[in-house]
Amino acid sequence: MRPQRIEGSGAPTVNLYAWAPGAGVVGEPFGFDGQTQLVVPERRWVTTEHMTGTDFPSTTNDLSLYEEDGATLLTLLVEYPDAATRDMVLATGMTDGMEASYARLEREVLGG
């Protein structure tokens, strides 16, 4: 499949995500905003991402899906503007949340 640049009537494709804990759920609200840069249908999605409410610079996220031995392999490359920003973001504990989210996705998809 050929890549498709997201272009249109001048308005960029904006991505927004927000989460807030429900009653009895531990955690602080957070969210992300960004723009779609490139789409390869069913294979790849490249976006920018900024943590809403912070002065963190934006990242570029490159998500790819591959078929491997009858299963789908998801890879996500997050490009930070520099090592200091990367270290600052990693110190927030985001990797634990990402791992929990991917484990939940796997359970839902596999029905386990």
RAQUI-V452156 format. One record per helix or strand of 2 or more residues. SS is the DSSP state (a for helix, b for strand). FROM is the first residue (numbers start at 1). TO is the last residue. If there is no record, write none. Layout:
ss->[SS,SS]
from->[FROM,FROM]
to->[TO,TO]
This chain:
ss->[b,b,b,b,b,b,a,a]
from->[4,14,30,44,59,71,83,94]
to->[5,19,40,51,68,79,90,110]
